[in-house]
Amino acid sequence: MVYAVKEIKKVEIARPGPGPTGAAPPYYLVTELWFESPEILKAVAATPEWKAIGADVANFAPPGSATVLVSVVEPKR
C-alpha cells in the first residue's frame, strides 16, 4: 500500500537482530518511509490512502504493539 503513495520517496524494511548482549530486539519489524519534508508527510497523512494504511496495521500487528516515530534528517555538516 505504501508503494502506491507517490509522495513517499523511499521505503526501507528491516528485521532487527539481537542486541550486543544477545537480547531479543524490542521490535519485530522496522519500516522507514521517507518524505521530502514534514509538510508533505502532514499533507499525505490527511488522505484516504494514508488512513487506509494506518487501518491496515491491525492486519499484521497486535493492538497497541505498533510504535510510530517521526524524525527529521538533518543535513550533513
Secondary structure, 3 states (H helix, E strand, C coil): CHHHCCCCCEEEEECCCCCCCCCCCCCCCEEEEECCCHHHHHHHHCCHHHHHHHHHHHHCCCCCCCCCCCCCCCCCC
